[in-house]
Amino acid sequence: MSACDTALLVIDAQESFRHRPTWHEGDAVPFVDRLQALIDGARRRDIPVVQIFHIDDQGPFSQASGHVVTLAPLTLAPDAVFRKRRHSALIGSGLDVWLISKGIRRIIVAGIRTEQCCETTTRHASDLGYDVDFVSEATLTFAMTDAQGRVWSADEIKARTELVLAGRFARIATVEAALAGPLVSAT
């Protein structure tokens, strides 16, 4: 596989999240840095960048809110933009048709929320036969409290996501490894 059959999916990296109670600006700084490095690296390698926005009928994810725009200070000029209403970017958005029409066989996944839309899209893409690189350092999530009252940190949630995806649904990759291309087995 090469850059010409690879696409970067930037999932839900949108201002809507700044209007949620879980948002912490300090958490976003390293995420934005790594995601921007991934976007810039994809551009340099002629890998198409696909921007996906989550939309709802009401609240900060509604089109009327004005928050369904690229998360600042990210800069990207996407090759395609899709809007979704489900966790997987491949349901009802038209993304699947676009990927097939462009001959894409490998996707790189990054964005917000690690364990939600990024993980769900990764699993779905893998089940459809795509090779997937999941770039955890270019994903963002927030602490969560489970039914027993335990608070799971964002780092713990990311570790759990890596555990369940690795070797089953995706290769867990750094920005640099994802941009270098797929692993080539020596046979």
N, C-alpha and C positions, 0 to 999 in steps of 0.2 A: 504494500500500500504506500501511497505517496501523498504529498500535499494536495494533489488534484482530486483525490477521492476522500478527502478529510474535510470536516467542517467543525468550527468552534461554536457551541451553543452557549450563549450568555443568557441564563435563565433568571428572570425576575429581578435583575439588578436595577431596581426602580425606586423612585422617591417615596412611593407609597409606604415603605417600611419605616421611614423616618416619622411617620404619623401613627405608629403603634407603640404601646407602652413598653414593649420589650427592647426597643431601640436604645443602643448606647453608642454614642459617636466614637468613643475610643476603640471599640471592637471593630469598627468599620475601617479604620486606618490601614492595618496590615492587609485586610481583605482587598481593599481598593488597590493597594500597591501591587499585590500579586495578580489580581485580575487585569489591571492595566498592562502589566508585563506580558501576560498571556495574550491579550488582545493585540498589543504592539508586535509581539513575536509572530502571531498568526498573520498579521498584515505583511510583515517582512518575508514570510514564506508563501505568500499567495494562498493562504488557507482562508476560505470564506468565513466571515463572522456573521452569525445569525443571532439577532436579538429577539428575545421572547418576553412579552409582558403578560402578567396575570391581571385579569380584569374581573370585577364583580359589578353587580347592579348598583350597589350603594357603598358608602364609606370611602376610605383612602385608595381603594383599588378600583373605584369607578372612574370611567373616562371623564365624567363631569367634575371630579375632584381636582383635576389638574395635576395630580401626583403620578399619573401613569406616564412617566418620562424617565429618561436615563438618570440613574443615581449619580449625583455630583460627588466628586469631581471627575468621574469617568468620562473619557472621550472615546467615542467609537463612531465609525461610519459603517453601519451594517450593510451587508450584501442583501439581506432580507430581514423583514420584521414580521413576527407573528404574534397574535394575541390568543391567550388560552383562558379557559374557565375551569379547567381541571388540573390536578397535580401533574400529570404527565403532559409534557409539551407536545406529545405525539397524538393527543386525542382532540379531535375537532378543530385543530388550528390550521391545518393545511401543510404543516411542517413535513409530515411524512411524504406527501406528494412532491414537495420541493426537493427533499433529499434524494428521492428516487430519480427525479428528472435531471438532477445534477450528477448522478452516478456516485453519490457519497456512500461509502461503505464503513467509514470510521468516523466517530464523533468524539469530540473533546467536550466534557461537561464541566461548567462552572456557574456560579451564581448564588442566589439566595433561595431558599433555605436548604442547607446541606442534606438533612434527613427527610425532607418533604419533597419539594418539586425536583430538586437535583437528583436525589436518590430514585424517586419514582420514574423519572424520565430515563435514567440509566438502566433500571431494570427492564423497562418497556423496550428500550432500544436494543438491549441485549437479546431479549426474547424475539425480537424481529430479525435478528441476525447481524446487527451492527457490531463492530469492534468498538469498545468504549474505553476511553481514558477518563477517569474521574479525578479531577484536580482539586483535592480537598483544601489545599492552601488558598485556592481561589474560589472557595465557597464560604458562606457566612451563615451562622445560625445563632440561636439565642438559648439561654438556660431554660429548662422546662422542669416542672414538678410532676412526678408520677402520682398514681392513685394512692400510694402509701405515704405520700408527703415528702419523698426524697427529691431533692433538687439535683438535677443532672446539669453539669456545666456544659457550655458550648464545646469545650475540648472533649469531654466525655461522649457527647453526642456524635461529634466528628469521628472519634475512635470507634464507636459502635458502628457507624455507617461504613467506615473503611473495612471493619471486620466482616460485615455481612456481604459487602460487594466484592471484595478482593478474590480474584480467581474464579468467581462464580458468574458475576455480571460485568466486571470491569477490571482493568488494570488501574491500581491506585498510582497516580503519577504526580511528580512535581511539575511545575510550569516548564522547566527546562526539558524534562524527560518527555512530556507530552508534545512539545514542539519539535523534539528530535525525531519523533516518529514512533511507529510501533516497534515493539521488541521483535527482533529477528532471531529465530531459533537456529542454532548451528546443527544441521543434520547432515 
